[in-house]
């Protein structure tokens, strides 16, 4: 088992000064807490203000149970060749990880990471899982790149113990060259009691939405840049059944700043682009800031972080430190961002009355 690492607070600074939320101003304070040279972190789950989990390359994962003062690093035995691109956790004991590429694997722990059990394995040519998400402790869904017979999506109804494929005939067919991105564990998001949305890139940048846990789907085109393998939607964030924000771009051409974000106010049926795009162009993950009524978002990418204080209509630069993924705990006190070399920063949300 990995040992506790002392909190490595290399940088601590205030970002995003005094943008208003009614009668409040909000600041973000980023605190770099830990790092792991050579490990790329693509998945992050903030359970609450104390507990967070991350996962990445070489079968590595880590967790904190004290708000990031200490991080426990470890790896799942025998998975050194696997890249865990998403992680889902219920508490400090129970978590699942999913790998990208072949073989496709899902592992689960019920004892805080001391032991892991393989719950799913697939070596079918073309299977490449990008992300998964859960409505509750039992019901979840995972999305892979398409196969020759359509999108490859699996579901569980028993907390990840067993998985089965959703009939691809129920899902609108992919366009040739259309797939998803595994950049941040956020190309699919569940919401409500039975709603889910996954987003695509490559030949098309579209949003697929189901209101009955995958039994039927609607697909909507978006204005995000597309028609090349590395272009498209990399992340989706959902505030409610009507309010959705997507971000992406082209990670090979981060200088492209137009049509890299979009907002829907009608559940994905139509989209508008911001009047001011995220200044860093490419972003791999976006999240709504809890307790801000859908007005505030943070997006991260390889060129830095951006924020919006008006529901995604305009964006401003936070900093230029690269991160791949982020998440906020539901109480709205903290978030975390993670990226290359095991870099993990806690994002403290500071509210002050005017």
C-alpha positions in Angstrom: 0.0 0.0 0.0 1.2 3.5 -0.8 2.4 5.8 2.0 1.1 9.2 3.0 2.9 12.0 1.3 3.4 15.3 3.0 1.4 18.0 1.4 3.5 19.7 -1.2 2.3 23.2 -1.4 4.4 24.7 -4.1 2.1 27.4 -5.1 -0.7 29.2 -3.4 -2.4 32.2 -5.0 -5.7 34.0 -5.4 -7.3 33.9 -8.8 -10.4 35.5 -10.2 -10.8 38.6 -8.1 -14.2 39.9 -7.0 -16.6 38.8 -9.8 -20.0 39.2 -8.4 -22.6 36.6 -7.5 -25.6 38.7 -6.5 -24.2 40.4 -3.3 -21.2 38.2 -3.1 -17.8 38.1 -4.7 -15.9 34.9 -5.3 -12.2 34.2 -5.4 -10.5 31.0 -6.3 -7.4 30.0 -4.4 -5.3 27.3 -6.0 -3.0 25.3 -3.8 -0.7 22.7 -5.3 -0.7 19.7 -3.0 1.1 16.8 -4.5 2.8 15.5 -7.6 4.1 12.2 -9.1 6.7 12.6 -11.9 5.9 10.8 -15.0 2.2 10.0 -14.1 -0.5 11.6 -16.2 -3.7 12.2 -14.2 -6.9 12.2 -16.3 -9.6 11.4 -13.8 -10.7 13.1 -10.6 -13.7 12.5 -8.3 -14.4 15.0 -5.5 -16.7 13.2 -3.0 -16.8 16.0 -0.4 -14.6 18.6 1.1 -12.4 15.9 2.7 -12.4 13.0 0.2 -11.2 13.0 -3.4 -9.8 10.3 -5.7 -7.6 10.5 -8.8 -6.4 7.9 -11.4 -4.1 7.8 -14.4 -1.3 6.1 -16.2 0.7 3.0 -15.0 -2.3 1.7 -13.1 -1.8 4.5 -10.5 -4.5 6.0 -8.3 -4.5 8.2 -5.2 -6.9 9.5 -2.6 -7.1 12.1 0.1 -9.3 11.8 3.2 -8.3 15.2 4.8 -8.9 17.7 2.1 -5.5 17.1 0.4 -3.3 17.7 3.4 -2.0 14.1 2.6 -2.5 12.0 -0.5 -2.2 8.2 -0.5 -0.6 7.0 -3.8 -0.7 3.4 -4.9 -1.3 1.2 -8.0 -3.5 -1.8 -8.7 -1.2 -4.9 -9.0 -0.7 -6.2 -12.5 -2.1 -3.0 -14.2 1.1 -1.2 -14.9 0.3 -1.1 -18.6 -3.2 0.3 -18.1 -4.3 3.9 -18.2 -7.2 4.6 -15.9 -9.0 7.5 -17.7 -11.9 7.8 -15.3 -12.7 7.1 -11.6 -16.0 7.1 -9.7 -16.1 7.0 -5.9 -18.9 7.0 -3.4 -16.8 7.6 -0.2 -13.3 6.9 1.1 -13.9 3.1 0.8 -15.7 2.4 -2.5 -14.4 3.4 -6.0 -14.2 2.1 -9.5 -11.7 2.8 -12.3 -12.0 2.2 -16.0 -9.1 1.9 -18.5 -8.8 3.3 -22.0 -7.5 1.1 -24.8 -7.1 -2.7 -24.9 -7.7 -4.7 -22.8 -10.6 -2.7 -21.5 -10.9 -3.2 -17.8 -13.0 -2.0 -14.9 -11.8 -2.6 -11.3 -13.6 -1.9 -8.0 -12.4 -1.5 -4.4 -14.6 -1.6 -1.3 -11.8 -1.2 1.2 -10.3 2.1 0.4 -7.9 0.8 -2.3 -6.3 -1.9 -0.3 -7.7 -4.5 -2.7 -9.2 -4.3 -6.1 -11.4 -6.8 -8.0 -11.7 -7.0 -11.8 -15.4 -6.5 -12.7 -15.2 -6.2 -16.4 -12.8 -7.1 -19.2 -13.1 -6.8 -23.0 -10.6 -7.5 -25.7 -12.9 -6.8 -28.7 -11.0 -5.0 -31.4 -11.9 -1.3 -31.4 -13.2 -1.1 -27.8 -11.8 2.1 -26.2 -13.6 3.4 -23.1 -13.5 7.1 -22.6 -15.5 7.8 -19.5 -18.2 6.5 -17.2 -20.7 8.1 -14.7 -23.3 7.0 -12.2 -26.8 8.2 -11.3 -26.5 6.7 -7.8 -24.5 4.0 -6.0 -26.0 1.2 -8.2 -26.7 2.6 -11.6 -24.0 3.6 -14.0 -23.1 3.9 -17.7 -19.8 3.8 -19.6 -19.1 4.9 -23.2 -16.5 3.6 -25.7 -15.6 4.6 -29.2 -17.9 3.1 -31.7 -17.5 -0.4 -33.2 -18.6 -1.5 -36.6 -22.1 -2.1 -35.4 -22.5 1.3 -33.6 -21.7 3.0 -30.3 -20.4 0.6 -27.6 -22.1 1.6 -24.3 -22.4 -0.6 -21.3 -24.4 -0.2 -18.1 -24.6 -1.5 -14.6 -27.4 -1.8 -12.1 -25.6 -3.3 -9.2 -22.8 -0.8 -8.4 -20.4 -2.0 -11.1 -20.4 -5.7 -10.1 -21.8 -6.6 -13.5 -22.0 -4.8 -16.9 -24.0 -5.4 -20.0 -24.0 -3.7 -23.4 -26.9 -1.4 -24.4 -28.3 -2.5 -27.8 -26.5 -0.3 -30.3 -29.7 -0.2 -32.4 -31.2 2.0 -29.8 -28.5 4.7 -30.3 -28.3 7.0 -33.3 -25.5 5.7 -35.6 -22.1 7.4 -35.5 -20.8 9.3 -38.5 -17.7 7.6 -39.9 -14.8 9.0 -38.0 -16.9 10.2 -35.0 -15.8 9.1 -31.5 -15.3 10.5 -28.0 -12.3 11.8 -26.1 -10.8 10.3 -23.0 -8.9 13.4 -22.0 -10.6 14.1 -18.7 -13.2 11.5 -17.7 -16.0 14.0 -18.6 -17.3 13.2 -22.0 -20.3 11.6 -20.4 -22.5 13.0 -17.6 -25.5 11.6 -15.8 -28.1 14.0 -14.3 -31.5 13.9 -12.8 -32.9 10.4 -12.1 -32.5 8.9 -15.5 -30.9 11.5 -17.8 -27.5 11.2 -19.5 -25.5 13.0 -22.1 -22.3 12.0 -24.0 -20.4 14.2 -26.5 -18.3 13.4 -29.5 -15.6 14.7 -31.7 -13.6 13.9 -34.9 -15.9 13.8 -37.9 -18.7 15.4 -35.9 -19.2 17.2 -32.7 -22.5 16.1 -31.4 -24.4 15.7 -28.1 -26.3 12.4 -27.5 -29.0 12.7 -24.8 -31.2 10.0 -23.2 -33.9 10.6 -20.6 -34.4 6.9 -19.8 -31.0 5.6 -19.0 -30.0 4.7 -22.5 -33.2 3.0 -23.8 -33.7 5.8 -26.4 -31.6 8.7 -27.5 -31.8 12.1 -29.3 -28.7 13.5 -31.1 -28.0 17.2 -31.6 -25.4 18.9 -33.7 -23.2 21.6 -32.0 -21.1 24.4 -33.3 -17.8 23.1 -31.8 -15.0 22.8 -34.3 -14.9 19.4 -36.0 -14.1 17.4 -39.1 -10.6 16.5 -38.0 -9.6 13.6 -35.7 -8.4 15.8 -32.9 -11.2 18.4 -33.0 -14.5 18.3 -31.2 -16.1 18.3 -27.8 -13.9 17.1 -25.0 -16.1 17.7 -22.0 -19.8 18.3 -21.0 -21.1 19.9 -17.8 -24.8 19.9 -17.0 -26.4 22.3 -14.5 -30.0 21.1 -15.0 -32.2 19.4 -17.6 -32.1 22.6 -19.7 -28.6 24.2 -19.0 -25.6 22.5 -20.6 -22.1 23.7 -21.3 -19.6 22.0 -23.6 -15.9 22.8 -24.3 -13.2 21.3 -26.5 -11.2 22.5 -29.5 -8.1 20.8 -30.9 -5.4 19.7 -28.5 -2.8 19.7 -31.3 -3.8 23.3 -32.3 -4.6 25.1 -29.0 -4.1 28.4 -30.7 -7.6 27.9 -32.3 -9.8 29.9 -30.0 -13.1 30.2 -31.9 -16.0 27.7 -31.6 -14.3 25.9 -28.7 -17.2 26.3 -26.3 -21.0 26.4 -26.5 -24.1 26.7 -24.3 -27.5 25.2 -24.5 -30.6 26.5 -22.6 -33.1 24.0 -24.0 -31.6 20.6 -23.1 -29.2 20.4 -26.1 -31.7 21.1 -28.8 -30.0 24.3 -29.8 -26.6 25.9 -29.0 -25.0 29.3 -28.9 -21.4 30.2 -28.8 -19.9 32.6 -26.3 -19.3 36.2 -27.2 -15.9 35.8 -25.6 -14.3 32.4 -25.9 -12.0 30.8 -23.3 -8.7 32.6 -23.9 -6.6 29.5 -23.9 -8.6 28.0 -26.7 -8.4 24.2 -26.1 -10.0 23.0 -22.9 -10.3 19.3 -21.9 -12.7 19.6 -18.9 -15.4 22.0 -17.7 -17.4 22.0 -14.4 -20.1 24.2 -12.9 -19.1 25.7 -9.6 -21.6 24.4 -7.0 -23.9 26.8 -5.1 -23.6 29.5 -7.8 -26.9 28.9 -9.6 -25.3 27.9 -12.9 -23.5 31.2 -13.4 -20.0 30.1 -12.6 -17.8 27.6 -14.5 -14.2 26.7 -14.5 -12.5 25.0 -17.5 -9.0 23.5 -17.7 -6.6 22.4 -20.4 -3.1 22.1 -21.5 -2.5 25.9 -21.7 -4.2 26.8 -18.4 -7.5 27.5 -16.7 -10.4 29.8 -17.5 -13.5 30.9 -15.7 -16.9 32.2 -16.6 -19.2 34.2 -14.3 -22.2 34.5 -16.6 -23.1 30.9 -17.4 -20.5 30.4 -20.1 -21.3 33.4 -22.3 -17.9 35.1 -21.7 -14.6 33.7 -20.4 -11.5 35.0 -18.6 -8.1 33.6 -18.0 -7.3 32.3 -14.5 -3.8 31.0 -14.9 -1.5 29.3 -17.4 -0.6 26.2 -15.4 -1.8 23.1 -17.4 -4.3 20.6 -16.0 -6.3 17.8 -17.7 -9.3 17.5 -15.4 -11.1 19.0 -12.4 -14.1 18.5 -10.1 -15.9 20.3 -7.3 -17.3 18.7 -4.2 -21.1 19.1 -3.9 -20.9 21.5 -0.9 -19.2 24.2 -2.9 -16.3 24.7 -0.6 -13.5 23.1 -2.6 -12.5 21.6 -5.9 -9.4 19.9 -7.3 -7.6 20.1 -10.6 -5.1 17.4 -11.8 -2.8 16.9 -14.7 0.7 15.8 -15.9 3.4 14.6 -13.5 0.7 13.8 -10.9 0.1 17.4 -10.3 -2.9 18.0 -8.0 -4.1 21.4 -6.8 -7.0 22.1 -4.5 -9.2 24.9 -5.6 -10.6 26.8 -2.6 -13.8 28.8 -3.3 -13.8 31.9 -1.2 -17.0 33.9 -1.0 -17.3 37.4 0.5 -20.3 39.6 1.0 -20.1 42.9 -0.7 
